């Protein structure tokens, strides 16, 4: 069997995303697509070869909401605090990743299977994991995770609400069905099978998350923040946001600069997703 590293593309030339990732890693120790591929203890590499998987990448407009939903579901199932803390780091990193787009078309248009196993996700050059930027935060959901099905279904709901193609939404539902058919289920971090609560047992009160669906433009220099979009998003709006992040801050005038040593550009504007109540 080939090592996952055999399928890693050659290192790309330095780009603005790599520069942003370097700044992001300085404050958050997150797991990138590259880390997920090469670390033998990563989620994708510890999964069963034929186990259905679903990879959330930070560029995806609805990834952070889906990770937040995973956190809520996992907390209710008794996932240990260290696993919840790691997922929260991934959510924060994904939220701060500067590139955002609508989920792209699925394999249905190319005749390829829309449900990928862990082996296929590792080995196929056009898989979500291998197509992601090497430094991009990712969050891998595997079929054996007791909350996998409801999280993938939630992702499909949010993707549809944000204006993703119907084919992409249907593809996610096919993944959820395949995960539901996977017989071995466990609670992440415990190895135990999920248990139903006893009748009349007191349930812990866990606040349902308020999902961050609105986008704001934020200046890293002066803290200026302004609303730039809300669902449903479209390609034209996201293109205008990408153009805006390449420019100067409308409040303080700070402009992008070039590092004299690395030659990489440093943006002063980024985006963040916020809850509707905090988006005016």
N, C-alpha and C positions, 0 to 999 in steps of 0.2 A: 504493500500500500504506500502510495506516495505521501511524503510529509506535506502538511499544509504550506510550509515555506517554499516548496517547489513551485507553487502556483502564485506566488507573490510577484506582481509586476515590478520592473526595475524602478528604482527611486525616481520620482519626478523632479523636474527642475524646481528650485525654490519659487514659491508663489505667495500671493497675499494671504491665502488661507493658512499656509504653513506659518506665516508670521503671526497671524491672529491666534493660531493654535499654541504657539510658543508663549504668548502672553497669557492665554487661558490656562495652560499647564502650570504657570507660575503661581496661580491662586487655587486651582482645583486639580487634584490628582485623579484624572478620569481615565477610562478605558477607551482607546481608539480602535478603529477598524483594524489597524496594523496589530495592535496588542491582541485583539480577539483572534486574529489569524495565527499568530506565532506562539502565543503562550499555551503550553500543553495543558494548563489547568483552567483555561478559559471555558466559558459556557459552551461555545460551539464545539470545542475539542473534547469536552467530557460527555457530550450528548451521544446517544446511540447513533450509529451511522445512518440508519433508516428513519430516525425520529424526525417528524415534521418540525420545522423551525420557522420563526417569523422575526426578521431583523428590522428594528427601528433605527433609522439613522437621523442624526441631528438636523440635516437639511430639510427633512420632512416637516411640513408645517404643523402636523398634529402629533408628532412624536412625543413632545413634552407632556401633552395632555394624557396620552396613552400611558406613559411611564408613571404619571401621577395617579392614574386609575389603578395601575398595577400595585403601587404602594398602598393604596387604600384597601384593595382586595387582599393583598398579602398580609397586611397588618391584622385584618379580621380573621385570617387563617392561622395566626400565630407564628409568622415568620420571625426569626430572631432579629434583634435590633441591629446587629452588625450588617446583616444583609439589607435591611431597610436603609441604613445609612449609606451603604454603597450605591443603592439604587437612587437615592436622593442626590448623591454626587453626580451620577450620570444625568439625572434630570436637569440639574443646574447647568452642567456643561452643555447639554443639548440646547437648553434655553438661550445660552449666551453665544452659541455658534453663529457666526455672522451671516452665513449663506442660508436662505430659506426659500423653498419652492413647494409647489403642490406635488403630491405623490404622482410619479410618472406612470405611463401606461404599463400594463402587466404583460406577461408572456403570452396571453391569449391572442394578441395580434400577430405574434410570430410563430404560433403553433406550438410553443414550448409549454411544459407543465407549469401551472401557477403555484403548485405545492412543492416546495423544495425540502429535501431531507438535509440533515446536518452535513452529510458527505457532499451532496450537490452544492450546498451553500459554500462550503470550503473550496470545492474543486472547480466549479464552473466559472469561467472568466467574467461572465456577464451577471453573476449573482449580485444581490444587493450588497453583501459584505465586500465582495471584490470590486464592485463599482464605486463604493464610497471612497472619499478622500482618505488617504492613509491616516491622517491626524484627526479625522472626524469622529466625535463621540458616537458610540453605537450601544444599543441595548438589545440583547438576544433573548427571545422568548422561545422556550422549548415545550413540546407537547406534554412532557411528563410533569411540568409545573401545574400544580392543582388549579391555578387561576388563569392558565393560558387562554382557554377558550373565551372566557368572558372579556379578557383584555383585548384579544384580537377582534372580537365582535364590536367592542367599544371603539376600537380604532376605525373599523369600517364605518360606524355611525358618524364619527367625527370627520372622517375623510369626505363622506357624502355631504355633510353639512358645510364643509369648507369649499365645495365645488370640485372635488376630484372626479376624474372620469368614472362612469358607471362600471366600466370593465375592471378598474382597479378595486372598486368596492366589492364587486362580485368575487374577484380573485381572493380577497382577504376572507370572505365568507367561506370559500372553498378550503382555505387553510384552517379556519376554525372548525369546520366539519371533520377534516382529517385529524386534527388534534383531539377532537371529542372521541374519535374512534381508537385513539392510542390508549391501550389498556392500563399501562403502568402510570400511576399518578402519585406525586409526592408533594409535601409541603417544603418549599425551598429552604435550605439551611438546616432541616431536621432529618430528612430522609424518611420520615414517617408518612403513612398514607393519611389523607385528609379524613377527619372524623366529624360526624354530625353532632351537633350540640344535643345534650339530653333534654327531653321535654321539660319546660319550665325553668331551665337553667338561665341564670342572669347573663346577659350578653354585654360585653364591654362597649361603652359608648365611644365610638370613633367618629369624628366629624367627617362628613362627606366632603371631598375636595371641591373647591370652587375653581373650575377649569379656566386656564389662561387661554383665551381665544382671540384677544385683540392685540394688535401689534403697535408698538411705540418705537420711535426713533430716539436714541439716547446718545448724548455727547460724552465721551470719556474724559474730556478736559474740564468742562464746566458743569456737567450734570444736567444740562438742558434736556427736556423730554417732551415729545409731542406725539399725538396719535397719528398713525399713518394708514391704518386699515383694520377692518373687521370682517368676519366671515359673512358670505362666502368670498374667498379670495380668487382672483383670476390671474392669468399669466401676465397681463398688462400691468396690473398693480404691483406685482412682485418685481417685474422688470424695473419699474420706476423706483421702487425701494432700493434695489441693488445699485441703481445709478446714484441715488441720494447718498448711500453710504460711502461712495467714492469721492464725495465732495466735502466742502467745508461746513462747519457748524453754523446754522443760521442765527444763532444767538451770540456766541463769542467770537466767531470768525476763524477759529482754529482750523487749520487745513492739514490734509495728509502730508506726511514727510517720508523721506527715503533714508533708511539706515546707511550711513557711509561705509560701514564695515561689511554687512551682509548684502547690501543692495536691495533689500526687501522694503516694500512700501508699508507704512504704518498708518492705518485709518484712525480717524478720531470719532467717527460715528459708527454705531452698531445698532442692533435691534433687540428688543425684548418682548416677550409675550406676557400680557397681564390679564387679570380677570376683568370682565365687563364693568364692574363697579368702580374700578380704578383707572378707567380708560378715557375719561373726558379730556 
